[in-house]
Amino acid sequence: MVKKITLGKKNLIYNSLSLVGILLIIDTALYHFLNFGPYLSDITIYYCAVFLYCGVKFKQKFFRRKLIMIPFYIMVLQTILSLAIYR
């Protein structure tokens, strides 16, 4: 019984992190590259904090999930591009 609840919470965390990551990618692309809409800096800070917390808590299982890591890598790439463009 306890394992099912724990697995449900982990899946909820994984799915919500991947969804928020994808939404932040879209938001950042619209804001920086197309000059459209507001930048959601509060959500970005919360996303980074939860990402770090879950990375420490769940360790290797967390970093093996493609739906979590691909948006993270795209956000890093967007950061590098925006720093290169607005230098």
C-alpha positions as CSV (number, residue, x, y, z in Angstrom):
1,M,0.0,0.0,0.0
2,V,2.8,2.4,0.9
3,K,4.7,1.7,-2.3
4,K,1.7,2.5,-4.5
5,I,1.2,5.9,-2.8
6,T,4.9,6.7,-3.1
7,L,5.0,5.6,-6.8
8,G,2.0,7.8,-7.4
9,K,3.6,10.8,-5.9
10,K,6.8,10.2,-7.9
11,N,4.9,9.9,-11.1
12,L,3.0,13.1,-10.3
13,I,6.2,14.9,-9.6
14,Y,7.9,13.6,-12.8
15,N,4.9,14.5,-15.0
16,S,4.4,17.9,-13.5
17,L,8.1,18.8,-13.8
18,S,8.1,17.7,-17.5
19,L,4.9,19.7,-18.2
20,V,6.2,22.9,-16.4
21,G,9.6,22.5,-18.2
22,I,7.9,22.3,-21.6
23,L,5.8,25.4,-20.7
24,L,8.8,27.3,-19.6
25,I,10.6,26.5,-22.8
26,I,7.7,27.8,-24.9
27,D,7.4,30.9,-22.6
28,T,11.1,31.7,-22.8
29,A,11.2,31.2,-26.6
30,L,8.2,33.5,-27.0
31,Y,9.6,36.2,-24.7
32,H,13.3,36.3,-25.8
33,F,13.2,35.4,-29.5
34,L,9.8,36.7,-30.6
35,N,9.3,39.5,-28.0
36,F,5.8,38.3,-27.1
37,G,4.3,38.0,-23.6
38,P,5.6,38.3,-20.1
39,Y,8.5,36.3,-18.7
40,L,7.5,34.0,-15.9
41,S,10.5,34.4,-13.6
42,D,8.8,33.2,-10.5
43,I,7.8,29.9,-12.0
44,T,11.3,29.5,-13.4
45,I,12.8,29.9,-9.9
46,Y,10.3,27.4,-8.4
47,Y,11.1,25.0,-11.2
48,C,14.8,25.2,-10.6
49,A,14.3,24.7,-6.8
50,V,12.1,21.6,-7.3
51,F,14.4,20.2,-10.0
52,L,17.4,20.4,-7.6
53,Y,15.4,19.0,-4.7
54,C,14.1,16.1,-6.7
55,G,17.6,15.5,-8.1
56,V,19.0,15.1,-4.7
57,K,16.1,13.1,-3.3
58,F,15.5,10.7,-6.1
59,K,19.1,10.5,-7.4
60,Q,19.7,8.4,-10.5
61,K,16.1,7.5,-11.2
62,F,15.3,11.2,-11.6
63,F,18.1,11.9,-14.1
64,R,17.2,8.9,-16.3
65,R,13.8,10.3,-17.2
66,K,13.9,11.7,-20.7
67,L,10.8,13.8,-20.2
68,I,12.5,15.7,-17.4
69,M,16.1,16.0,-18.8
70,I,15.3,17.0,-22.4
71,P,13.4,20.2,-21.3
72,F,16.2,20.9,-18.9
73,Y,18.8,20.7,-21.7
74,I,16.7,22.8,-24.0
75,M,16.5,25.5,-21.3
76,V,20.2,25.5,-20.9
77,L,20.6,25.9,-24.6
78,Q,18.1,28.7,-24.6
79,T,20.0,30.4,-21.9
80,I,23.3,30.2,-23.8
81,L,21.6,31.5,-27.0
82,S,20.0,34.4,-25.2
83,L,23.3,35.3,-23.5
84,A,25.0,35.2,-26.9
85,I,22.3,37.3,-28.7
86,Y,21.9,39.9,-26.0
87,R,25.6,40.3,-25.3
